[in-house]
Amino acid sequence: TAAGEIEEAELATLAETAVGTTVLLQEVGDENPARLHYLAEQSLTPGVRLTVIDRQPFNGPTIVRLHDGTTRVVGQELALLLFCRPSDGE
């Protein structure tokens, strides 16, 4: 801001992100090595840009398209641990 304060973008979980929204994955809210390894294998790591392309009803999975065009299916449990901020379209 003009006063020199740093504004923090409000983070939302991937599970809360609306279909059609492009976001930047900021944080993983888990330290479980197995989950972190799985997310890394799926290229779902902080800094990746992704677009929510579909979400199944009744706590079903969220389908995302990564910046390289690949798609990933993310279960509800993991989607609640992935914290994102709106992408500025870079």
ABEGO torsion letter per residue (X at the ends): XAAGBBBBBBBBBAAABBBGBBBBBABBABABAAAAAAAAAAGBBBGBBBBBABBBBGGBBBBBBBAAGBBBBBBAAAAAABBBBBBAGX
